[in-house]
Amino acid sequence: MGNLRLVAWEVTRSCNLACLHCRAAAQDRPYENELKTEECFQLLDNIATFAQPIIILTGGEPLLRPDIFDIAAYGHEKGFRMTMAVNGTLVTPETILKMLDSGIQRISISLDGASAASHDAFRQVRGAFDGALRGMAHAREGGLDFQVNTTITQRNLHELGAIQDLVVSLGAVAHHIFLLVPMGRGKDLAEQGINARQYEETLHWFYDQKSKVPMQLKATCAPHYYRILRQRAKSEGVNVDFQTFGLDAVSRGCLGGTGFAFISHVGIVQPCGYLELDCGNIREKPFREIWETSRIFQDLRDFKKYEGKCGRCEYVRVCGGCRARAYESTGNYLASEPLCMYQPAEKSPS
């Protein structure tokens, strides 16, 4: 059974931006049938019966939900490490205070370009870059930790070094990179996805940065990184503690269904936000029951069921390949990760 470590909860799909890569294809309007406040509390009650995960309140734009701080405070009272993913444009000194008062430990804000021109083109709203930087400044001044998330595509691959320099200068506690998964609006960006060789080179570059910057680095939706991390550490004789760093804990590649779950704005539970497989709805059965009994979750936890080279790879337990990318490419969530250059050994160890 999977050890639930992380929950991304889409508390609303409403958003004031229309980003090109948006998983949710969110729009600036109310959405029908979103979970009511009491349903949100019941969900948190149920999770607390068996796990103490980090909970990411995401969207859409969670700050557009009127009861967001009530939800955050309730989760905090339950002992969860509550975080929030925002785009930064709605962050003010007042909202920072409300976040702190409600127990939010960290916020994430995305930067997908090193300049207003590149970031705003990606976010489809003029002023998004300035708004994100303002939000970070308010967080820094208010004493709330923030991390920066960057989705890497062909559009911004050449800017990655400049983006990281900017992230350091802004005072972020962490930089998390995301590799584009072509679903939602991201399907229209499929040709903007980087290829397997660029993927590998980028992750090696990212590994090299860990000793150069004063913040934690984490690769998300980039499971190969956890293979590279071990390969490089072994070749360099470095002893890496893979369970450190708290909110940036390094464990394994694809956590979908094994240590991570996604909950949609209407209560549908999925292995991750990019793998749109309905594993059950919390309005029909408790989250714990879905997590423990869903056939899809059980499949994802059984690495012997993985197919192709992922199934015979000696790194399957630490990488696993991106299950969403496999599904979008083949219709089979247990198929090989399509963006991996690594050729596994002939036989994986038992």
One Martini backbone bead per residue (centre of mass of N, CA, C, O) as a GRO file, in nm:
protein
  350
    1MET     BB    1   0.097   0.035   0.021
    2GLY     BB    2   0.079   0.357   0.004
    3ASN     BB    3   0.261   0.644   0.113
    4LEU     BB    4   0.119   0.931   0.202
    5ARG     BB    5   0.288   1.256   0.122
    6LEU     BB    6   0.107   1.389  -0.121
    7VAL     BB    7  -0.132   1.663  -0.191
    8ALA     BB    8  -0.317   1.774  -0.468
    9TRP     BB    9  -0.557   2.048  -0.447
   10GLU     BB   10  -0.826   2.149  -0.645
   11VAL     BB   11  -1.020   2.400  -0.521
   12THR     BB   12  -1.005   2.542  -0.812
   13ARG     BB   13  -1.058   2.666  -1.159
   14SER     BB   14  -1.027   2.943  -1.109
   15CYS     BB   15  -0.880   3.215  -1.311
   16ASN     BB   16  -0.673   3.506  -1.418
   17LEU     BB   17  -0.545   3.307  -1.616
   18ALA     BB   18  -0.408   3.155  -1.954
   19CYS     BB   19  -0.208   2.923  -1.970
   20LEU     BB   20  -0.058   2.727  -2.210
   21HIS     BB   21   0.000   2.465  -1.991
   22CYS     BB   22  -0.269   2.406  -1.868
   23ARG     BB   23  -0.418   2.143  -1.722
   24ALA     BB   24  -0.718   2.283  -1.665
   25ALA     BB   25  -0.812   2.514  -1.840
   26ALA     BB   26  -0.859   2.772  -1.701
   27GLN     BB   27  -1.102   3.022  -1.586
   28ASP     BB   28  -1.263   3.349  -1.545
   29ARG     BB   29  -1.473   3.163  -1.355
   30PRO     BB   30  -1.712   2.998  -1.229
   31TYR     BB   31  -1.761   2.670  -1.095
   32GLU     BB   32  -1.939   2.399  -1.088
   33ASN     BB   33  -1.948   2.174  -0.814
   34GLU     BB   34  -1.777   2.252  -0.601
   35LEU     BB   35  -1.651   2.208  -0.314
   36LYS     BB   36  -1.755   2.242  -0.014
   37THR     BB   37  -1.655   2.330   0.286
   38GLU     BB   38  -1.753   2.073   0.436
   39GLU     BB   39  -1.620   1.875   0.236
   40CYS     BB   40  -1.333   1.966   0.295
   41PHE     BB   41  -1.329   1.889   0.591
   42GLN     BB   42  -1.393   1.586   0.550
   43LEU     BB   43  -1.142   1.522   0.391
   44LEU     BB   44  -0.937   1.597   0.611
   45ASP     BB   45  -1.042   1.398   0.818
   46ASN     BB   46  -0.984   1.141   0.651
   47ILE     BB   47  -0.680   1.173   0.610
   48ALA     BB   48  -0.615   1.182   0.925
   49THR     BB   49  -0.670   0.865   0.976
   50PHE     BB   50  -0.372   0.778   0.795
   51ALA     BB   51  -0.230   1.072   0.743
   52GLN     BB   52   0.059   1.330   0.692
   53PRO     BB   53   0.056   1.528   0.454
   54ILE     BB   54   0.129   1.726   0.213
   55ILE     BB   55  -0.062   2.022   0.123
   56ILE     BB   56  -0.176   2.142  -0.194
   57LEU     BB   57  -0.314   2.443  -0.277
   58THR     BB   58  -0.485   2.460  -0.581
   59GLY     BB   59  -0.541   2.498  -0.945
   60GLY     BB   60  -0.588   2.744  -1.043
   61GLU     BB   61  -0.681   3.006  -0.804
   62PRO     BB   62  -0.708   2.989  -0.467
   63LEU     BB   63  -0.766   3.303  -0.401
   64LEU     BB   64  -1.068   3.280  -0.533
   65ARG     BB   65  -1.142   3.138  -0.274
   66PRO     BB   66  -1.319   3.245   0.001
   67ASP     BB   67  -1.235   2.973   0.201
   68ILE     BB   68  -0.921   2.918   0.199
   69PHE     BB   69  -0.839   2.989   0.501
   70ASP     BB   70  -1.021   2.782   0.635
   71ILE     BB   71  -0.894   2.534   0.507
   72ALA     BB   72  -0.605   2.582   0.601
   73ALA     BB   73  -0.665   2.589   0.907
   74TYR     BB   74  -0.786   2.306   0.928
   75GLY     BB   75  -0.536   2.154   0.831
   76HIS     BB   76  -0.344   2.262   1.048
   77GLU     BB   77  -0.506   2.141   1.290
   78LYS     BB   78  -0.447   1.839   1.173
   79GLY     BB   79  -0.117   1.856   1.095
   80PHE     BB   80  -0.064   1.973   0.831
   81ARG     BB   81   0.130   2.068   0.555
   82MET     BB   82   0.063   2.380   0.434
   83THR     BB   83   0.013   2.477   0.096
   84MET     BB   84   0.054   2.714  -0.194
   85ALA     BB   85  -0.054   2.767  -0.535
   86VAL     BB   86   0.046   3.056  -0.706
   87ASN     BB   87   0.085   3.340  -0.935
   88GLY     BB   88   0.104   3.633  -0.753
   89THR     BB   89  -0.104   3.862  -0.852
   90LEU     BB   90  -0.285   3.838  -0.560
   91VAL     BB   91  -0.053   3.920  -0.383
   92THR     BB   92  -0.044   4.054  -0.055
   93PRO     BB   93   0.014   4.157   0.256
   94GLU     BB   94  -0.262   4.048   0.352
   95THR     BB   95  -0.242   3.755   0.242
   96ILE     BB   96   0.010   3.679   0.394
   97LEU     BB   97  -0.114   3.702   0.675
   98LYS     BB   98  -0.336   3.490   0.626
   99MET     BB   99  -0.150   3.259   0.570
  100LEU     BB  100  -0.002   3.258   0.840
  101ASP     BB  101  -0.259   3.235   1.022
  102SER     BB  102  -0.348   2.951   0.864
  103GLY     BB  103  -0.058   2.778   0.819
  104ILE     BB  104   0.114   2.855   0.593
  105GLN     BB  105   0.449   2.751   0.491
  106ARG     BB  106   0.411   2.771   0.168
  107ILE     BB  107   0.477   2.907  -0.153
  108SER     BB  108   0.405   2.898  -0.503
  109ILE     BB  109   0.576   3.040  -0.793
  110SER     BB  110   0.579   3.111  -1.128
  111LEU     BB  111   0.862   3.084  -1.367
  112ASP     BB  112   0.887   3.095  -1.746
  113GLY     BB  113   1.082   3.350  -1.730
  114ALA     BB  114   1.337   3.614  -1.733
  115SER     BB  115   1.098   3.787  -1.854
  116ALA     BB  116   0.823   3.950  -1.943
  117ALA     BB  117   0.804   3.852  -2.232
  118SER     BB  118   0.821   3.538  -2.180
  119HIS     BB  119   0.619   3.499  -1.947
  120ASP     BB  120   0.365   3.645  -2.068
  121ALA     BB  121   0.341   3.460  -2.315
  122PHE     BB  122   0.283   3.205  -2.144
  123ARG     BB  123   0.041   3.345  -1.961
  124GLN     BB  124  -0.145   3.549  -2.137
  125VAL     BB  125  -0.046   3.810  -1.952
  126ARG     BB  126  -0.005   4.121  -1.894
  127GLY     BB  127   0.192   4.141  -1.590
  128ALA     BB  128   0.267   3.860  -1.465
  129PHE     BB  129   0.562   3.904  -1.390
  130ASP     BB  130   0.527   4.144  -1.198
  131GLY     BB  131   0.326   3.995  -1.015
  132ALA     BB  132   0.511   3.768  -0.923
  133LEU     BB  133   0.735   3.949  -0.800
  134ARG     BB  134   0.552   4.088  -0.598
  135GLY     BB  135   0.466   3.836  -0.445
  136MET     BB  136   0.753   3.762  -0.351
  137ALA     BB  137   0.809   4.022  -0.198
  138HIS     BB  138   0.580   3.991   0.008
  139ALA     BB  139   0.680   3.725   0.124
  140ARG     BB  140   0.958   3.815   0.214
  141GLU     BB  141   0.857   4.056   0.396
  142GLY     BB  142   0.652   3.853   0.565
  143GLY     BB  143   0.799   3.558   0.614
  144LEU     BB  144   0.734   3.372   0.357
  145ASP     BB  145   0.791   3.102   0.206
  146PHE     BB  146   0.931   3.050  -0.130
  147GLN     BB  147   0.878   2.905  -0.444
  148VAL     BB  148   0.994   2.808  -0.770
  149ASN     BB  149   0.830   2.739  -1.076
  150THR     BB  150   0.936   2.553  -1.380
  151THR     BB  151   0.844   2.521  -1.712
  152ILE     BB  152   0.984   2.318  -1.961
  153THR     BB  153   1.070   2.434  -2.287
  154GLN     BB  154   1.162   2.549  -2.590
  155ARG     BB  155   1.114   2.850  -2.512
  156ASN     BB  156   1.308   2.832  -2.217
  157LEU     BB  157   1.573   2.665  -2.221
  158HIS     BB  158   1.780   2.908  -2.274
  159GLU     BB  159   1.682   3.049  -1.978
  160LEU     BB  160   1.746   2.877  -1.727
  161GLY     BB  161   1.989   3.024  -1.602
  162ALA     BB  162   1.846   3.301  -1.569
  163ILE     BB  163   1.616   3.204  -1.394
  164GLN     BB  164   1.791   3.103  -1.158
  165ASP     BB  165   1.924   3.371  -1.094
  166LEU     BB  166   1.658   3.510  -1.025
  167VAL     BB  167   1.568   3.325  -0.797
  168VAL     BB  168   1.802   3.389  -0.610
  169SER     BB  169   1.757   3.705  -0.599
  170LEU     BB  170   1.457   3.670  -0.465
  171GLY     BB  171   1.472   3.444  -0.218
  172ALA     BB  172   1.435   3.158  -0.256
  173VAL     BB  173   1.416   2.822  -0.118
  174ALA     BB  174   1.321   2.712  -0.411
  175HIS     BB  175   1.364   2.500  -0.714
  176HIS     BB  176   1.118   2.386  -0.946
  177ILE     BB  177   1.109   2.155  -1.204
  178PHE     BB  178   0.916   2.115  -1.509
  179LEU     BB  179   0.795   1.878  -1.734
  180LEU     BB  180   0.613   1.867  -1.992
  181VAL     BB  181   0.268   1.774  -2.012
  182PRO     BB  182   0.051   1.679  -2.283
  183MET     BB  183  -0.211   1.845  -2.136
  184GLY     BB  184  -0.459   2.016  -2.197
  185ARG     BB  185  -0.313   2.292  -2.311
  186GLY     BB  186  -0.042   2.130  -2.357
  187LYS     BB  187  -0.119   1.996  -2.630
  188ASP     BB  188  -0.055   2.263  -2.795
  189LEU     BB  189   0.267   2.217  -2.688
  190ALA     BB  190   0.401   1.955  -2.788
  191GLU     BB  191   0.623   2.091  -2.978
  192GLN     BB  192   0.761   2.225  -2.704
  193GLY     BB  193   0.884   1.984  -2.625
  194ILE     BB  194   1.139   1.821  -2.520
  195ASN     BB  195   1.377   1.608  -2.583
  196ALA     BB  196   1.553   1.346  -2.467
  197ARG     BB  197   1.832   1.486  -2.476
  198GLN     BB  198   1.751   1.751  -2.338
  199TYR     BB  199   1.650   1.622  -2.084
  200GLU     BB  200   1.916   1.497  -1.992
  201GLU     BB  201   2.087   1.759  -1.997
  202THR     BB  202   1.912   1.921  -1.799
  203LEU     BB  203   1.943   1.727  -1.552
  204HIS     BB  204   2.248   1.753  -1.534
  205TRP     BB  205   2.253   2.053  -1.490
  206PHE     BB  206   2.080   2.050  -1.231
  207TYR     BB  207   2.275   1.885  -1.065
  208ASP     BB  208   2.514   2.098  -1.082
  209GLN     BB  209   2.354   2.324  -0.905
  210LYS     BB  210   2.345   2.219  -0.602
  211SER     BB  211   2.645   2.361  -0.537
  212LYS     BB  212   2.563   2.679  -0.644
  213VAL     BB  213   2.303   2.710  -0.463
  214PRO     BB  214   2.097   2.862  -0.186
  215MET     BB  215   1.901   2.602  -0.257
  216GLN     BB  216   1.654   2.402  -0.334
  217LEU     BB  217   1.627   2.115  -0.557
  218LYS     BB  218   1.359   2.011  -0.789
  219ALA     BB  219   1.220   1.745  -0.977
  220THR     BB  220   0.925   1.747  -1.181
  221CYS     BB  221   0.814   1.545  -1.409
  222ALA     BB  222   1.132   1.403  -1.373
  223PRO     BB  223   1.227   1.096  -1.298
  224HIS     BB  224   1.522   1.067  -1.415
  225TYR     BB  225   1.667   1.230  -1.192
  226TYR     BB  226   1.686   0.980  -0.987
  227ARG     BB  227   1.890   0.837  -1.157
  228ILE     BB  228   2.106   1.056  -1.194
  229LEU     BB  229   2.161   1.103  -0.897
  230ARG     BB  230   2.277   0.815  -0.852
  231GLN     BB  231   2.489   0.805  -1.071
  232ARG     BB  232   2.652   1.055  -0.981
  233ALA     BB  233   2.700   0.985  -0.686
  234LYS     BB  234   2.853   0.723  -0.742
  235SER     BB  235   3.080   0.839  -0.935
  236GLU     BB  236   3.157   1.067  -0.692
  237GLY     BB  237   3.125   0.954  -0.395
  238VAL     BB  238   2.837   1.038  -0.294
  239ASN     BB  239   2.642   1.100  -0.004
  240VAL     BB  240   2.291   1.070  -0.028
  241ASP     BB  241   2.011   1.209   0.132
  242PHE     BB  242   1.684   1.129   0.022
  243GLN     BB  243   1.512   1.236   0.305
  244THR     BB  244   1.552   1.526   0.288
  245PHE     BB  245   1.418   1.872   0.300
  246GLY     BB  246   1.122   1.823   0.343
  247LEU     BB  247   0.948   1.995   0.108
  248ASP     BB  248   1.215   1.866  -0.074
  249ALA     BB  249   1.196   1.577  -0.084
  250VAL     BB  250   1.390   1.298  -0.183
  251SER     BB  251   1.286   0.993  -0.342
  252ARG     BB  252   1.121   0.975  -0.625
  253GLY     BB  253   0.985   1.008  -0.907
  254CYS     BB  254   0.703   0.878  -0.962
  255LEU     BB  255   0.423   0.932  -0.730
  256GLY     BB  256   0.184   0.826  -0.873
  257GLY     BB  257  -0.002   0.633  -0.638
  258THR     BB  258   0.233   0.601  -0.408
  259GLY     BB  259   0.268   0.925  -0.266
  260PHE     BB  260   0.042   1.047  -0.463
  261ALA     BB  261  -0.235   1.285  -0.498
  262PHE     BB  262  -0.527   1.394  -0.680
  263ILE     BB  263  -0.776   1.662  -0.639
  264SER     BB  264  -1.050   1.781  -0.758
  265HIS     BB  265  -1.301   2.026  -0.767
  266VAL     BB  266  -1.519   1.755  -0.764
  267GLY     BB  267  -1.355   1.490  -0.619
  268ILE     BB  268  -1.151   1.365  -0.804
  269VAL     BB  269  -0.931   1.091  -0.812
  270GLN     BB  270  -0.581   1.096  -0.887
  271PRO     BB  271  -0.252   1.029  -0.938
  272CYS     BB  272  -0.253   1.298  -1.113
  273GLY     BB  273  -0.303   1.591  -1.289
  274TYR     BB  274  -0.198   1.444  -1.573
  275LEU     BB  275  -0.364   1.177  -1.482
  276GLU     BB  276  -0.681   1.119  -1.623
  277LEU     BB  277  -0.791   0.909  -1.376
  278ASP     BB  278  -1.068   0.762  -1.237
  279CYS     BB  279  -1.058   0.648  -0.886
  280GLY     BB  280  -1.270   0.841  -0.759
  281ASN     BB  281  -1.519   0.988  -0.532
  282ILE     BB  282  -1.558   1.163  -0.233
  283ARG     BB  283  -1.882   1.165  -0.263
  284GLU     BB  284  -1.889   0.827  -0.262
  285LYS     BB  285  -1.602   0.791  -0.119
  286PRO     BB  286  -1.350   0.765   0.067
  287PHE     BB  287  -1.031   0.846   0.027
  288ARG     BB  288  -0.903   0.603   0.163
  289GLU     BB  289  -1.039   0.390  -0.012
  290ILE     BB  290  -0.923   0.480  -0.277
  291TRP     BB  291  -0.619   0.463  -0.205
  292GLU     BB  292  -0.635   0.145  -0.116
  293THR     BB  293  -0.836   0.015  -0.377
  294SER     BB  294  -0.748   0.114  -0.634
  295ARG     BB  295  -0.647  -0.031  -0.920
  296ILE     BB  296  -0.458   0.188  -1.026
  297PHE     BB  297  -0.289   0.222  -0.775
  298GLN     BB  298  -0.200  -0.075  -0.759
  299ASP     BB  299  -0.053  -0.081  -1.028
  300LEU     BB  300   0.157   0.152  -0.963
  301ARG     BB  301   0.281  -0.029  -0.714
  302ASP     BB  302   0.344  -0.253  -0.941
  303PHE     BB  303   0.641  -0.292  -1.105
  304LYS     BB  304   0.579  -0.569  -1.257
  305LYS     BB  305   0.366  -0.416  -1.460
  306TYR     BB  306   0.565  -0.285  -1.611
  307GLU     BB  307   0.659  -0.182  -1.932
  308GLY     BB  308   0.908  -0.241  -2.107
  309LYS     BB  309   1.187  -0.077  -2.005
  310CYS     BB  310   1.069  -0.007  -1.731
  311GLY     BB  311   1.022  -0.309  -1.637
  312ARG     BB  312   1.360  -0.370  -1.675
  313CYS     BB  313   1.458  -0.154  -1.486
  314GLU     BB  314   1.682  -0.081  -1.222
  315TYR     BB  315   1.513   0.217  -1.172
  316VAL     BB  316   1.203   0.179  -1.115
  317ARG     BB  317   1.194   0.260  -0.799
  318VAL     BB  318   1.323   0.568  -0.856
  319CYS     BB  319   1.145   0.638  -1.113
  320GLY     BB  320   0.910   0.500  -1.339
  321GLY     BB  321   0.830   0.714  -1.495
  322CYS     BB  322   0.597   0.891  -1.671
  323ARG     BB  323   0.267   0.807  -1.662
  324ALA     BB  324   0.138   1.041  -1.824
  325ARG     BB  325   0.318   1.028  -2.075
  326ALA     BB  326   0.251   0.738  -2.145
  327TYR     BB  327  -0.057   0.778  -2.175
  328GLU     BB  328  -0.053   1.006  -2.394
  329SER     BB  329   0.109   0.821  -2.604
  330THR     BB  330  -0.064   0.515  -2.560
  331GLY     BB  331  -0.302   0.457  -2.330
  332ASN     BB  332  -0.073   0.347  -2.118
  333TYR     BB  333   0.025   0.369  -1.778
  334LEU     BB  334   0.252   0.111  -1.810
  335ALA     BB  335   0.431   0.225  -2.002
  336SER     BB  336   0.678   0.368  -2.147
  337GLU     BB  337   0.880   0.620  -2.132
  338PRO     BB  338   0.928   0.841  -2.408
  339LEU     BB  339   1.169   1.036  -2.248
  340CYS     BB  340   1.409   0.798  -2.270
  341MET     BB  341   1.758   0.701  -2.313
  342TYR     BB  342   1.779   0.475  -2.130
  343GLN     BB  343   1.949   0.158  -2.103
  344PRO     BB  344   1.893  -0.114  -1.961
  345ALA     BB  345   1.959  -0.374  -1.823
  346GLU     BB  346   1.887  -0.694  -1.894
  347LYS     BB  347   1.854  -0.730  -1.569
  348SER     BB  348   1.680  -0.684  -1.297
  349PRO     BB  349   1.688  -0.670  -0.980
  350SER     BB  350   1.516  -0.824  -0.707
   0.00000   0.00000   0.00000
